[in-house]
Amino acid sequence: MKNIAIIGAGLLGRLLAWRLNEHYQSDCHITLVDQFGRDHFGTGLVAAAMVAPYTEAVGTEAITQEIGERSMDLWNDWLPGLQTVTGHHIAFQQNGTLVVSHPQDDPVWRRFQIKAQALVPPDKMQLLDQQALADAEPQLAGFLKALYFAREGAISNLDLYAALADYFNQAVNIDWIENTPVNEFSTNGRIEGFDNSFDVVFDCRGNGAKADLKGFRSVRGEVARVHAPEVDIKHCVRLMHPRFPLYIAPRANHEYIIGATQIESDDDSPVTVRSGLELLSALYSLHQGFGEAHIIELLSALRPTFMSNQPRIEINNKLLRINGLYRHGYLFAPALVSDVIAHLDGEQAAVHFPQFIFSSESEQHDSGQHQQRKANA
Ligand SMILES: Cc1cc2nc3c(=O)[nH]c(=O)nc-3n(C[C@H](O)[C@H](O)[C@H](O)COP(=O)(O)OP(=O)(O)OC[C@H]3O[C@@H](n4cnc5c(N)ncnc54)[C@H](O)[C@@H]3O)c2cc1C
């Protein structure tokens, strides 16, 4: 039986615990530890939770698309089982993303289009004229055109976390230890404060691991959650704007997540007036029905990020550190979790993620000092 510890019950820690338990079943015991209680509203709940392999690849790296496509498939494989076991419905809007701009911002939209054409296969994106856009999303009929990425969507993270909470309550092999900060652990399976030794220790502390990781930073993000009875938009929408780019991720019952600021900062204090004004005025320009929307909450959180903006899986003996999910927790975590499980099983051929780092010295956390290799090479 594998005795597994997961430090950090954020998005990644929860997904790992769930998938490891599904994979090994009674052959494993999982200890999930977090510094906060299980109701803490962390980064994964602040997120818009879009799964957007193509529109996100445009702003980041080509590999985003590859990892994101795999995650999209995995979400579709995994969520039905979780719904069955827990009885929770997990809304997963998969109507795609529309990218629009106001006429005066057309150069920004065109720049996005050029980058997208260079990265995204032609069958994954489509140019909609005004009529096609009006047919697809009648309330955006005022825009002249859109780029449409059909295979993108957004998960209701509130639904997902609620379902996982029930799953963990039912799972006899998972112990969830709350309100327990852990910062001392070694590569040989020992964690300070725990008597037993673990076969595998996952460090999933997100921003909490900052002191141990070179080249790591936090990127502040702020979102608004609104209830807009006059708005009925079914797609994720990205508004191209030179200063205030905006996305909306629809939830059930006319709720929308509006995001997001992206600020190089460690400040996790509440949303500023300036950010709130920028987000909400850009939103109002998208559709005037948002003028009568009710602001349910304004939320901020820090995205755990490496300098490369890419995630990293670092393996040192029994310690696996997974971090740097940046703005791609929902987009990347399923693929990374699946690769890590394949790695534990010794099935290297099933590992796709190229940024596995195998290190021999626990002190080394600079990617330049590591032996980096393609995991499936
Ligand atoms: C505004 C915003 C919008 C976003 N939108 C999207 C999106 O649309 N799509 C997408 O894919 N991603 C999005 N993200 C990114 C996503 O939320 C993150 O990538 C993801 O939550 C990171 O998961 P994580 O588990 O690595 O870190 P976290 O979710 O931050 O979890 C880390 C956990 O570790 C715990 N911890 C920390 N230190 C310790 C310690 N010493 N001991 C014990 N426990 C500890 C914390 O309490 C926390 O529970 C967004 C993020 C933000 C902020």
The ligand as an ORCA input file, in Angstrom:
! r2SCAN-3c Opt
* xyz 0 1
  C      -8.192     35.977    -10.483
  C      -7.788     34.604    -10.936
  C      -8.411     34.026    -12.034
  C      -8.026     32.746    -12.462
  N      -8.681     32.200    -13.524
  C      -8.301     30.978    -13.973
  C      -8.955     30.394    -15.091
  O      -9.907     30.959    -15.640
  N      -8.533     29.179    -15.531
  C      -7.495     28.514    -14.930
  O      -7.138     27.435    -15.397
  N      -6.868     29.035    -13.845
  C      -7.236     30.251    -13.363
  N      -6.607     30.796    -12.277
  C      -5.440     30.101    -11.723
  C      -5.756     29.029    -10.691
  O      -6.679     29.496     -9.750
  C      -4.443     28.647     -9.991
  O      -3.500     28.281    -10.971
  C      -4.648     27.476     -9.039
  O      -5.600     27.783     -8.052
  C      -3.334     27.094     -8.390
  O      -3.571     25.917     -7.663
  P      -2.568     25.415     -6.546
  O      -3.230     24.249     -5.905
  O      -1.205     25.269     -7.117
  O      -2.479     26.625     -5.514
  P      -3.601     27.088     -4.509
  O      -4.936     26.867     -5.110
  O      -3.228     28.460     -4.089
  O      -3.451     26.103     -3.275
  C      -2.329     26.094     -2.430
  C      -2.785     25.497     -1.102
  O      -1.639     25.306     -0.261
  C      -1.980     25.704      1.052
  N      -0.737     26.046      1.744
  C       0.105     27.063      1.459
  N       1.150     27.044      2.312
  C       0.949     25.986      3.157
  C       1.682     25.457      4.231
  N       2.841     25.980      4.627
  N       1.210     24.364      4.870
  C       0.031     23.804      4.470
  N      -0.717     24.279      3.439
  C      -0.249     25.348      2.786
  C      -2.904     26.884      0.836
  O      -3.685     27.140      1.995
  C      -3.729     26.421     -0.352
  O      -4.866     25.709      0.058
  C      -6.982     32.045    -11.800
  C      -6.394     32.624    -10.676
  C      -6.786     33.878    -10.238
  C      -6.143     34.478     -9.014
*
